[in-house]
């Protein structure tokens, strides 16, 4: 058992998202074998585990404010005689006193290098990008090792000044085991899970859905599950009603599982991704998947040998229209494919337990 291990787990926010999923699963795996401390937000939901000592911080202590929280984190490091510090998709508090064994789990660097990431902030978007680039760079500088979920994302790190190849370790994300319920699939229901940022491709999907002339697609429904609280891209209520689009905001895990089990088709239109947990979940739900042909998606599909999938050309709405219509035409064929072998591969290659073991070996 490791003593004196502190996690910055402030990426556990009240809203459901992929990053929160990753952090909660790593905490769960570590706490099965280790006694740990975890820094969390004032309003973070928690895993009830006797091996986790939670340090709940005031709302003014944000994981993005590397200046303000430096004295406080230094205090906890010194008080608990911390030997290992791990930032779980937060940033390294670079002005804090930290142990030599300081590690950074970095999902992606889109907020630092994607110029469209903060478009909602208007004229402040460039400043937000610059700030995120700075704290990302300095997090890389102070980390003994950086862990990331895919080779594709590790390649993007080359854009950083303080990138060092020998410090970056790829550890795939996992997926939770689930008990399959025998729910009937809703006829011609398509499901999208994600936010509205450009890299997720939700705008591309809505454009394709709106422009398709397929008679079959006119009888289909699109369900959007998002952690956003607003309608996407300023479309009117009439647009969603006309196009049979239903949006669910910030559903809990049980509701999300029900929506996945009820859906026949899964649209994953990302222009780029850090990993692709929604893709793993779509495979787990035995869905017919229409996804962009980005490298990380192709790698996952090939690794588990999943056959119920159609790739469309990345960032091409016309290609997506074509593949949505093709999915409906081939629905009966796809439904006849046995995917049990792929599900076994999914558990074998994308297990949180195996990810934890690899991470543990790297930090010791």
N, C-alpha and C positions, 0 to 999 in steps of 0.2 A: 504493500500500500504506500502511495506517495503522500508525504506530509507537506503542508504549507503550499498549497496550490490555489491560486486566485484566478477566477475567470471574470473578464469584463463581459457580462451577458446583457448589456443594455440594448442589444438588438432585439430582445424580446419585448415587443410593443403590444398594446392592446389589440391592434388590427392584425388579422391573419395575413401572413405573407411567407414567401419561400425562405427568406433569411431567418425569420422567427422559427420556422420548421427545423432548419439546420441546427440552430443554437439549442433549442429544446431537446433535440435528439442527442446531441453531443453531451449535454448536461446529464441526461438520463443514463447514457452509457457509462460516463465517468463515475456517476454516483452509485452505480451498481457495485463498484469495486474500491472507490476512493472516497475519502472525506474531503470535501472541497468548500471553498468560499466563492460566492457569486455576487458580483455587483449588479444590481437591477434597478430599473426605473421605479419611481414612486407608484406607478399604476400598472406595473407588469404583472400578468398572471404568473403563477409559479407551479412547479412540480412539487408535490408533497413528498419529500424524501428526507429521512433523518440524517442522511449523509451530506446534505447540502445546507450550509449556513448562509442565508441570504442577507446581503447588506443593501437595504432599500434606500436609495438616494433621493434627495429632494428634487423636485421637478426642474430646478435651475441647473442641475448637473447633467448636461446633455452629452451623449457620446460623440457629438460633433464639436464640442467646445473643449479643445485640448489645452486651453490656457486656464480656464476657470477651475477645472477639476484637479489640476496638478497637485496642490497641497493636500487635498483630501485623499487621493489615491496613494500618495506618498505615505500618508499617515497609516493607512491600512496595510500597506506593504511592510512598513517597519513594525507596526503593532503586532501583526500576526506572523512576523518573520518569514515572509513569503519567499519560497525558493524558485517557484515556477509561475510566471504570469502569462495568461493566454487571452488575447483579444478575439472574441468570437464575433466576427463581422462588425465590430465597432472599429475604433482606430486606436493606435498606441498613444497613450497619454505621454507625449514625448518630453514634457517638462517635469514629469514625476520621477521620483526615485523608484527604480525598477530592478529586479534581479537580472543577472546575466542571461538566465534562461527565460527570455521574453519572446513570445511567438505571436504571429499575426495570421489569423484565418481570414483570407480575403476572397470573397465570392466573385467579385469583378471590380473593374475600375471605370465603369461606364460614366459615373458621376464626375470623374476627373478628366476624362478624355473625349466624351461625347458632347459636342457643342450644343446639341439640342436638348440635353437632359433637363435643364432648368428653364426651358422656354416659358413656362407658366409665370416665371418671375420677371418677365419683361426685360427692362433695361438693366436689371440686377443679375441677369443670367450669367454674364461673363465673369462678374465678381464671384458668384457662387461656384462656377467651374474652377476659377483660379484658386479659391480657398480649398476646395476638395482636392485639387491637384497637390497643393502644398502639404496638407495633412496626410495624404496618401504617400507622397514621397518620403516624408519624415517618419512615417510608420514603417516603411521599408528599411529606412536607414537604421532604426533602433532595434529591429527584429533580428534575432539569431537565425530564424527560419520563417518562411512564408508558405502557408498551405493554401492551395486553391483546388476547386473541384474538377477542373478539366484542363487538358493540354491546350485547348483552344484559348482559354483565358490566360494561361501561363505565357502564351506567345504575345498577348497584348501588353504584358508587363515590360516588354522591351522598349515601350514608349517612355518609360520612367527613367530619370537620371540615376537613381540609386538602385536600379535593378541589378541583381547579380544572379546569374543562372544557377550557381551552386547553392543558393539559399532557398530556391523555390522547389517545393515538393507537391506533386499532384496527388490528391486523395479524393476519389469520387464520393459524391454524396450517396446516401442510401435511401431506402424507403421503408416505412413502417409496415410490419405484417398486419393483415386485416382479416376479419372474418367475413367471408362473402355471404351476402344475403341474397336469397333467390327472388330478386325483384324483377318485374317484367320491364323490358326496355320500352320506353315511350317511342311510338312510331315516328321515325324521321326527326328525332331530336338531336341537334348539334350543340356541343358545349364548348365554351371558351372560358378558361380560368386565367386571370392575370390582371395587371393594371393597364393604364392607358398611355404609358410612356412609349415613345416612338419605337424603341428597340423590340418591344413586345409584339408590334404589328397589328394591334387591335384596329387601327384606322384602315389598314389594308384589308382586313377581314370584312369590315362594315362596307367598304367600297365594293368589294367583290359580291357580297351578299345582296347589295342594293342593285347592282348592274346585271346580275344573272337573269337570263331569260328562260331558264329551265322550268318547264311546267311542274316537274317533280319537286324542284326547290321551292316553288310557290306554295306547296303544301307542307313544307318543312318549317320547323321552329328553331330559333337560335336562343340559347340561354347564356347569358354572360354572368359569371361569378367574379366579383372584384372586391378589393379592399378600398376602392375609391368611394367617395360619398356623393359624387356628382355624376350626371349623365355625360357620356363621352363626346367630346368634340363638338359641343354646342348643337347637336341634332335636336329637332323638335320632338315633342311627345308623339305627334302624328307620324313621324318617320318610324319610330319603334313599333307603333301599333300596326301601321301599314305593312311593315316587313316582318311581322311576327317575331319580334325580339323582346325578350324578357330579361331585365337586369336585376340581379340579387346582390345587395351590398353587405359585405362583412358577415357572411354566414358562419356559424360555428362548425366544428369538425364533423359533427354528426349529420348536419344538413348537407355539408359539402359531399360527404360520402354517399348520401342518398341521391344527390344530383348526378354524381358520377355513375352510380350503379344503374340509374334510370336512363342514361344517355346511350344512344347507339353510336354517335359520331363525335369525334373530338377534333377541334380545330386548334392547331398550335402554330401560329403564323409569325413567330419571332424572326426579326431581321438578324439578331445575334443573341446569344445567351451565355450566362456563366456556366450553366449546367443543363437543367431541364427536368426538374422534379415533376411538373405537370405531365411530361411525357412518360415518366415512369408510372405515374398514377393512372394514366390512360391505358397503358399496357396492362397494369394490374386489374383494371376494370374490364379487360378483354374488348376494348372499344375498337371501332374502325377509325383510324387516325389519318388526318390530313395535315401534314406539317411541312414547313419550309425545309429546303435541302441543305441546311447549314451543317458544318462538319460534326458538331457535337451530337446533333440528332441522328445523323447517319451512323456515327460510332456506336451510340446506344442501341439503335435498332439492329445493327449487324451483330453486336455482341450477344444480345439475347435471342437473335434469330426470329424476330417477330414479323409475321407475314401480313397482318391486317393493317397495312399502312400504304398511303399514297403520298409521295413527295411532290411539292410544287416548287417552281423556280423562285428563289428568294427575292423578296421585294417586288413581285410581279403580280398585280391583281388579276390580270387576264389569265395567267397560269393558274391562280387560285380558283377562279371561276370554273375553269375547265375541270379541275380536280374535284371540286365540290360536286359537280354534276356527274363525274365519273364514279365517285363514291356511292351516289344514290343508284346509279345503273348497276353497279357490281355488289350491291348490298347483300343479296342472297348468296353470292359466291363467297364473300368475306365471312358471312355468318357460318358457313360450312367448314371453315378452317379450324383445326384443332390447335389451340395455343398453350396447352398444358406444359409442354416442354419449355416454351418461352417463359412461362411463369416460374418454373424451377430455375431457369437461368437468371431471371430477375432477382430472385432471392439469393442466388449464389454470388452474383457479381456486384449487386448493389445493396449490401447489408450495412446497417449502421454499426452493428457489432464489429464487422471486419474493418470498417473505416476507423472506428475507435481504436482498434488494436494497432493499426498502422500508425495512427497519430501518437499513441502512447509510446511505441518504439522510437519514434523520432524525437520526442521531447525528453526522454530519459537520458 
